[in-house]
Amino acid sequence: MKRVCFLLQVKKDRLDEYRRRHERVWPEMLKALRETGWHNYSLFLRDDGLLVGYLETPDFDAALKGMASQPINEAWQAEMGPFFERLEGQRPDQAMFTLEEVFHLD
């Protein structure tokens, strides 16, 4: 499994609503994530809007492509896009800035 960490920036005036939306992620979206190889997926949000995502997957490119082919993902990305800064014409799932792993204990 490959470990993936990514960053996005949530607009400060949308933090509370962003948190609320993730208390009730659509069941179809959860199913699609699992079926396309997103495992141990977590999101962490700092008070200034920095969003850190973490997941494990055999192939991150395949996981992204798999989700991109899911109709529910298109709806979710459209719904969540207005919450983010600096998307530069991309959907949130296309604008994720991935970090290089430089250490892992195990």
C-alpha positions in Angstrom: 0.0 0.0 0.0 1.2 3.5 -0.8 0.6 6.2 1.8 -0.6 9.5 0.3 -0.8 12.9 2.0 -2.3 15.9 0.3 -3.2 19.6 1.0 -6.0 21.9 0.1 -7.1 25.2 1.5 -10.7 25.6 2.8 -12.0 29.2 2.9 -12.0 30.5 6.4 -15.6 31.7 6.2 -16.7 28.2 5.2 -14.9 26.1 7.9 -18.0 25.3 10.0 -20.1 24.3 7.1 -17.2 22.2 5.7 -17.1 20.3 9.0 -20.8 19.8 9.0 -20.8 18.5 5.4 -18.3 15.8 6.4 -20.5 14.6 9.3 -22.9 13.3 6.7 -20.9 12.3 3.6 -23.3 10.8 1.0 -23.4 6.9 1.3 -22.9 6.6 -2.4 -19.7 8.7 -2.2 -18.4 6.5 0.7 -19.1 3.4 -1.4 -17.4 4.8 -4.4 -14.3 5.7 -2.5 -14.0 2.2 -1.0 -14.6 0.5 -4.4 -11.9 2.6 -6.1 -9.1 1.9 -3.7 -9.3 4.7 -1.1 -8.4 3.0 2.2 -7.8 4.4 5.7 -8.9 7.8 4.3 -8.9 10.7 6.7 -9.2 14.5 6.5 -7.7 16.9 9.1 -8.6 20.6 9.2 -6.7 23.4 10.9 -8.5 26.5 12.1 -6.9 28.6 9.3 -8.4 26.3 6.7 -5.4 24.1 5.9 -6.9 20.7 5.0 -4.6 17.7 5.2 -5.8 14.5 3.6 -4.3 11.0 4.2 -5.1 7.7 2.5 -3.6 4.4 1.7 -4.0 2.9 -1.8 -2.2 0.4 -4.0 -2.1 3.0 -6.8 -3.0 6.7 -6.3 -3.3 7.5 -10.0 -5.7 4.6 -10.4 -7.7 5.6 -7.3 -8.1 9.2 -8.7 -9.1 7.9 -12.2 -11.5 5.4 -10.6 -13.2 8.2 -8.6 -13.2 10.5 -11.7 -15.3 7.9 -13.5 -18.0 7.8 -10.8 -21.0 10.1 -11.4 -21.4 10.6 -7.6 -17.9 12.1 -7.5 -18.8 14.7 -10.1 -21.8 15.8 -8.0 -19.7 15.8 -4.8 -16.9 17.8 -6.3 -19.4 20.4 -7.7 -21.0 20.6 -4.3 -17.7 21.0 -2.4 -15.8 23.1 -4.9 -17.0 26.5 -3.5 -15.5 25.7 -0.1 -11.9 25.8 -1.4 -9.4 28.5 -2.3 -7.0 28.5 -5.2 -8.6 25.8 -7.3 -7.5 27.7 -10.5 -10.4 26.2 -12.6 -10.0 22.7 -11.2 -12.2 20.5 -9.1 -10.9 19.9 -5.5 -9.9 16.4 -6.4 -7.7 17.7 -9.3 -6.1 20.5 -7.2 -4.8 18.4 -4.3 -1.2 19.2 -3.6 0.5 15.9 -2.7 3.4 15.7 -0.3 6.5 13.5 -0.6 6.8 11.0 2.2 10.3 11.2 3.7 9.9 9.0 6.7 7.7 6.2 8.0 8.4 4.4 11.3 7.4 0.9 10.2 
